[in-house]
Amino acid sequence: MALIRTEKVCKNFGELSVLTDIDVAVEPKEVVCIIGPSGAGKSTFLRSLNQLERITSGKIYIDEKLFLHRENNVTVFQQNSAEYKRLLLEMGMVFQSFNLFPHRTALQNIILAPVNVQKKARAQAEEEARELLAKVGLSEKADEYPARLSGGQQQRLAIARALAMQPKIMLFDEPTSALDPELVGEVLQVMKQLAESGMTMLVVTHEMGFARDVADRIIFMCDGMVAEEGEPSELFTNPKNPRTKQFLNSIL
């Protein structure tokens, strides 16, 4: 039973077609990496799942419940407000830029949503936040402000903040692309540990080593479409689509 599933998802910006008939399903505990050239629609697809972009047409299912159905920029069906919010909160998202609150400490960044959205008791939220800081290797940084953290530390804090809402699936939108090369490894290590712990993950990435080692399945997108998908061992060594072959030859 897929945690997230899309049927014929399309996204247009005016005359420009950015996504065309995207059919993707992510099963519980599965790690799926989306790769492809810049401008392929990868980030737009991820942002359309959690409603940062409004799809033009298609269906989005969360936990096999129809979440949203749109056709020709008109909403055919959308869950009622309470269910819509509940299903949205099942997705955690980590962006390219860290999007942390600069005037709040690491601990305060993490507890903000659990306390204000989930109405969790502050003491409980703080206890869980400290456990998450330990999980991402930032135990000693609880009282530091983001400006005093390195880029890698800020991104690990962003991961902890997303995990604080206890999502069923984590969406990562090129989480290492804004980092200096020497800081990439520490973020990828946290993501590997998450995958090993059974977290369901959908990851847009340019880190081919990570995709090869950690993903259960690779989706190759280009020109707003899914051109090919398969297991890493198959797709990286024996791609079927000429466009996949060309892309991999250019970066590997």
Secondary structure, 3 states (H helix, E strand, C coil): CCCEEEEEEEEEECCEEEEEEEEEEECCCCEEEEECCCCCCHHHHHHHHCCCCCCCEEEEEECCEEEEEEECCEEEEECCHHHHHHHHCCEEEECCCCCCCCCCCHHHHHHHHHHHCCCCCHHHHHHHHHHHHHHCCCHHHCCCCHHHCCHHHHHHHHHHHHHCCCCCEEEEECCCCCCCHHHHHHHHHHHHHHHHCCCEEEEECCCHHHHHHHCCEEEEEECCEEEEEECHHHHHHCCCCHHHHHHHHHHC
